[in-house]
Every structure is written in C-alpha cells, then in structure tokens.
C-alpha cells in the first residue's frame, strides 16, 4: 500500500487495560478506574431517565445538523446557531481543524506536555509541530508560544485547563495573548475541563465575535458524564464553522448522543453538585501534599491531579494498580516521577491518598 509518508513513525492510540482484564491479571475482586478523567458521579438523573425510556429509531440516520441540540446550546450560551459545530467528541473536531488548516508546508504551535491529540493529528497531516515547554509550575509559556509563530503557522493550541498539569490561564491573560496572535492564525482554546474550574470564570463565549481567529472547544464527555456518547462542540465565527462543515461527516453525532446531551446541559444543578464534589476532592489531595515536603502537586483546575512523588512513575502506577486503583503513569505524559489521578468520590480519594502515604 502507498501509505502517507507522514504516518511513518506514528503509532495508534492505545487505551488502558479494561477493568475486567486488570482484575483477572491481579486476582482482584474490585477495581476503581481513575485514569481517564471520567465523572465519578456518572451523569444527570434526567439523562438516566431518558436512557431508560429512549425511543431512538436506530434504522434512521441522525439529524446531521443536530438541530434540537444546536438550539438548546445556542440558547444556553446566547449564541447564534451558526456559531456552533457539533462533532463526535472534541477528538473529531481536532481532526477537522488539522485537516482544513495543516499540510506539509505549514506549522502549528502548542505547549508540551499537553493533550496528545493536537500533535498526533498535526503529524498525520505532515505539518511541523512546534512544541513550547511548560513553565516550571506547569503553566503555558504564552510568550514562548507567541515567539514561535511565523508566516507558516496556521494553528495555535491552548488547552485550558491544561491536560495533564491542570493549570488554568485567567481570562485576562487569554485576551492579552489573543491580542498578539496574527489575525490569520487560528487559536484553539480547548476548554474540555472548563466546567470544573472553581470559581467559575465569567462567560466568555462572545470572545469569538471580537477575535475572528478563535475557536472554543468543549465536550459533554467530562463533567456532563457522556464520554461514551461522543458529543463535542466548537464555538467560533460563522466563517470558521462554514469551513469546518465542508469536511465534517454528514451524520457524525448520533441520535441518542444528541438527546442525552440536551438533557445533560439542562440539569445545571447536577453540574454544580459535580463541581463542588470535585473541588472537595482537590482539597483532599492538597492537604495530602502539604504533609509531605517531597510531594509536588500541580495546580488542579480540572477533574484530575498531577502529583510528583519523586518516585519512578511506573512504580507508583503498578503499586496503585495492585491495590485496586488504575491511574495514569506520568512517564507517558512527560513527567517521569508523577502520576495523574482522576478525582473520585470522597472515599476513593481517601483510599488512594492512604496508599500513597504508605508508599512514601
């Protein structure tokens, strides 16, 4: 086969082991997955009720325009419907963005470490990837990113809060950054975890009208608890949305996914409860880190914590796994002595912390 040359040296995404597989390997009767930043509280009771009584005609193609969901989301953010695009998770939106803007003559700027799919999709398109190391506290080096932009740059990625560090860039700093980015360079502000930020930042969706080169990406996979439904969306100027729709598959979000997302976004009381629970979980880890001088806890603003224990990451990961907790080794994330742990329920956080204390 005459494969694209850009695929050489790339590998496919390898998901973690299934819980059943880990239990069988280690002889465990229970395993708690804290590796993929899923919502430990599940999803809204309204979503659960819809799932139990869903009447989806599976033989009929879904609404390719996601009309009902589009109306609800536009109303929620006070946007025009044409300022939205819906995709099969943010993963697909990232793919569409690289497809329309990157090729072998272009480059893209991003932090490192950050969400791996920016780099993966850029390399698939044959583009040059310019990675700017995070600052010592795990924050974006925005000045360094600005300096990396040249005439061939087409996309700049800003993950906020950043995955895997959890650092959050204040809105004023985002705007100062946008003021300096050339108008023909698209800034992707990936806000997959924005609903977890406490206190919540002021509404800023209307920035897309001031900055025509901005797209804000969000998802129903995290705080809304719809990871398996695969519904993400982008907020941007109509011209950006129009270009993306040219390459967007016609039926890319499912009927059930659209319906579940509508119920999920309507139940903001559940979202607030999730936000409070998550904030309390972060406090548990902060208290733990204060008790041990050798422990470094990166600023946590998502639904996960990145903890550096000064111990080889694989050792920490294996130790927690043997004790029934699946986490994410920092070795694969650019942090060789750290682990990333999804914030769980209070008792789950306490159990993990107790294990870490024993390890130290």
N, C-alpha and C positions, 0 to 999 in steps of 0.2 A: 504493500500500500504506500501511496505517496503522502505520508502524513505531513502536517505543517511542521516546518523546521523548529518553530518556537516551542513545540511540545517536548523536544529533546531535553532530558534532564529534569522534567517536571514529573511529579507523582500525583496520584489521585488522593482525595481526602480520605483519611482512614478514621472512621468513627471509633470511639472507645468500645470496649467489650460490653456485651449485653449483661444485664444484672444476673440473669439466669446462668450465663456462662461463667461469670466470676464465682457465683455461689457453688457451682459444680466443681470448679477447679480447686477452690479453697475449703470445701466442705462446710460452707456456711449455710445457715437457715434463713438469714435475713441480710440484705444489703441495702444501703442507702446511697443513692446516686447524687453526688454533689459536684458534678464535673461539667455540666452543660448549661448552667445558668438558667435552669427552668424554674418555674414558680412553684415553691413547695406547698403553697396553699391551693394549687390547682387553678380553677377558673371560676367565674361568677356562677352563682346558683341559677341565674337566668340562662346562662349558656348550657348548664347541665340539664335544665328543664327542656330546652329546645332539642338537645341531643336525644333525650328520651322520647320526644314526640315529633321528631323530624319527619317531614313528609317530602323528601327530595326525590324528584324523578331522575333516577340515575341514568336513564337512557337518553335524556335530553341534555344537550350542551349547556354549559353555564352561560350566564349573561356576560358577554365579553367586555362590556363597558362597566360592569359591576355597578349598575345604576343605583340600586337602593342603598348599597353601602357608600357609594360616592356621595349621595345626597346627605346621608347621616354624618359622614366625616366632614364634609364641607360645612355643614351647619355647626358642627361641634367646634370647628376652628374658625368659623366665619370667613370661609374662603369661597372662591368661585369653583364650581365643579371641574372646570377645565384646568385648574391649577393642581390637579391631583392625578397620579398614576398608581394603579394597583398591580402588584406583582406576586409571584409565588415566593413569598418571603423577601427579605432585603437581598438575599443572595442573588436572586434573579435580577433585581434592579441594578446591582453592582455589575453583573454580566452585561446588561443592556447598555449601561453607561460606558463601559470599556469598549463595547462593540461599536458604538457610534462616534467615539472620540479618539481612540487609540489605534495606532498601527506602527509599522517598523520605523517610521520617520519621527514619531512623537515620543515624549516622555511624560511621566507622571510623578508627583511628589507626595510622599507620605512619611509618617513617623515610623520608627522601629524601636521596640516591638509595638505592633498594633494588630487590628483584625486581619488575619492572614489572607482573606479572600480578595482584598484590594490588589495585593501583589500577584497572587495566583492568576487572576483574570487579566491583569495588565501584561504579564509574561505570555499568556496564551495568545494575545494579540500581537506579540512581538515587540512591544514597547520597551523603552528604557525605564527602569524603576529607580528613582532617586529616593533613598531612604535616609531620613534625618534622625539620628539617635535621640531618644528621650533625654530630658534633663535628669539630674541625679535623683530627684524626687519622683520621677516617673511622668512628669508633665511634658506636653508638647513643646518643642523648641520652635515656636512660631516664627521668630526672626530667622532662624536657620532654614526653615521651610520657604520663607519668602526669598531668601538669597539663592535658593536652588532653582527658582523659576526662571526660565528663559523663553525665547521665542518659539521653541518647540514643545513647551509644556501645555498640556490640554486639560489635565485634571489634577486637583489637589484634594487629598482626603484628610478629613479631620474627624476622628472618632471621639465623640463627646457625650457621656464619659468614655474614657478610653478603655478598650479591652486589649490587654489583660490587667492594666495597672489600676483602673478605676478613677483616675484623675479627671476632674471636671474643669473646663475652661469657662470662666464667667462671661456673661453675655457681652459686657462692655469690651472685653478682650477679643471676643469673636468679631465684633463690629469693627474694632480697630484693625484687625487682621484683614477683614473683607475690604476695608477702605484702601488697602495697599496692594491687593491682588489685581492684576490686569483684568480688564473687563471681558477679555476673550478667553480667560482661563476659568473653567468650572470648578467651584468649590463644593465638594460633597460633605455636608455636615451630617454625619451618621449619628443619630440620636436613638439608637436601639434601646438604651437604658435610661433615657431622659426622665421617664415617669418615676424612677426610683430616687431621683435627686431630692434631697431634703435640706431646707425648704424648697418647694418647687420654684423654679425660675419664672419670671414673668413671661406671659405669652409672647412669642416672637415669630410666629409663622408668617406674619406680614412682612418680615425682612425680605422675602422673595420679591416684593414689589420695589423695594429700594435697591436691592442687589440682583440684577437680572442674570447674574452668573452664579447663583446659589441654588442648590437643591438640598432640602432637608429630608433625610430618610428615616422612617420609623417602622415599627413592626408590632404585630399582635402576638408574637412568639414569646415575649418576656413577661412583663407584668400582667398582660391580659391572659396568659396561660394557654395560648392556642398554638404551641410550637408545631404540633402535627398537622394543623390546618393549613399552614403555609400561606399566610397573608401578610404582605408588607406593603408599604406605600411610600411615594415620594411627593413632596410639596415643592413646586417650582413655578417659574414664569411659564406662561402658556406655550411659548416657542420651544422651550426645553421639553415640555411634556409632549408637544407635537412630534418632535424629532424622535423621542423615545418610543412613541406609539407606532412609528414606522417599523421598528424592529421587534416590538413586543408581540409575542404569540397571541393569536386572537382569543383563545379561551384559557388564559393562564391561571386564573384563580377559580377554584371550584364553587359550585352552588352552595354546598354545605359550609365551606370556609367563609363565604360572603355572609351567610346568615348568622353564623356563630360570631363573626366579628361585629355585626350590628348589635347583637345582644350584649357583647362584651363591653363595647365603648359606652353603651347606655348606663351601665352599672358602675358609676364612679364611686359609689360608697364602698364597693368591694375593692376597687383600686386603691382608695385611701387606706383601707384596712391592710392591704398588702404592703403599702408604702411604710406604714407605721411598724408593722411586724418586721420588715426588712431593716429599718433604721434601728430597731431594738437589737436585732441580730448583729449589726455592725458594732454597736456599743459593747456587746459581749466580747467580740474579738479585740476591740480597742482596749478593754480592761485587761484582757489576757496579755496583750503586747506590752502594756505598761509594767507588768510584773516581771518581765524578763528583758534585761538590758540587751541581750544578743538578738532579740526578735525585732525585725523591721516590718511594720505594717504600712503598706502603701495607702494613700488617701482613698477611701472607699466611697464611691458615689453611685455604684450600680448595685446589682444583687449578688455580688461576689466580693471576696477579699483576696488580695495577693499578699502572702506572708513569706518573708525571707527568714529562715531559721538558722542560716549558716551551716546547714547540713545538706549533703548531696540530695538533690530533688528526688531522684529515683528511690532513695532510701525512705524519704518521708512518704512518698506516694505508696510504696509497697507496704510500709508499716500500717498506714491507714486502711489500705485495701484489705489486708489480712484481718483487720479488726472490724470490717464490715462497712467501710466508707470509701466510695470511689470519688477521687478528686482529680485535678488536672496537674500533672507534673510541670513545673516551671521550666524544665530542661527544653521542652518543645516550644516554649514561649519566649525564650531569650533570658531566662532567669534560672541559672543552674543550681541555686540553693533555695528555691522557693516553690511553693505550691499555690495554685488558685483554687479557692474553695467557694462553691455556691453557698449563699446564706440559706440555711434551712429553717426548720421550726426551732423554737427555743431549746427544746430538749435535744435536738440533733446538734445544734451549735455547742451546747454544753458538753455533749459526749465527745465531739471532735476536739474541743479545747482540752478536756481532761486527758485525752490520748496524747496530744501534743505536749502537754506538761510532763507526762511520763517520759516522752522521748527526749526532752531536754534535760 
